[in-house]
Amino acid sequence: MTTKSKFRPSPALVISCLALFLAFTGSALAIGKNTVRSAQIVDSTVRTVDLRDNAVTSPKIADATVTAADLGTDSVGSDEIAKDAVNSDEIAKDAVNADEIAANAVASSEVADQSLTQDDLGPNSVGSSELQTGSVRASELGTIIQVSNSTGIAANVTNGVSVQCPAGTTVISGGAQPGNFGVEMTSSLRSGNGWLYQAKNNNGAASTLTVHAYCLTGGSSN
């Protein structure tokens, strides 16, 4: 008589076969479409390489979540803020203010020719150091006027006379003239916003001293 034995797989064999089955079928059978959500993703496990190009767009970014520290050097250029680069409802007019621009960040190379007018310049913001040699012509200066003043000088004494430029003008030079020869100049110099002339009369008779100041209109007195 022939004896037949019944084969019974061990638990280890069953587990091995199940593992092999899952390996061949892949995870597609275990994970359905749209079944992995934020709660199933461990924090910091999704990297840049896991995202397809252009996967993160503006609607997916919460307002005010991107700060300067999140932006690379020179990542925001003129192309990102140029006219018509964004819609009017996505950025407010005049969104970039002076306090958002670093000191010395805007140089002459960033300013278009003829784009700045007098209204864009602060008081006394343009000085001699900002002007190129020969850039200001005589026709661009205000009118120069002459003001004069005279006084008498007795014989054998020293006296002086001065004159001031009117308000709204600036003295740029000056000079003087005695009434006759024999009156010797001792000093001729700027005084306040005008000119001072001093002389000694070496003649035996009285004479006069006349001082002149040349004033540039359109300037402030100093």
Secondary structure as UniProt FT lines:
FT   HELIX           11..25
FT   HELIX           27..29
FT   TURN            33..34
FT   HELIX           38..40
FT   TURN            43..44
FT   HELIX           48..50
FT   TURN            53..54
FT   HELIX           58..60
FT   TURN            63..64
FT   HELIX           68..70
FT   TURN            73..74
FT   HELIX           78..81
FT   TURN            83..84
FT   TURN            88..90
FT   TURN            93..94
FT   HELIX           98..100
FT   TURN            103..104
FT   HELIX           108..110
FT   TURN            113..114
FT   HELIX           118..120
FT   TURN            123..124
FT   HELIX           128..130
FT   TURN            133..134
FT   HELIX           138..140
FT   STRAND          144..153
FT   TURN            155..156
FT   STRAND          158..164
FT   TURN            167..168
FT   STRAND          169..178
FT   TURN            181..182
FT   STRAND          183..191
FT   TURN            192..193
FT   STRAND          194..201
FT   STRAND          207..217
//
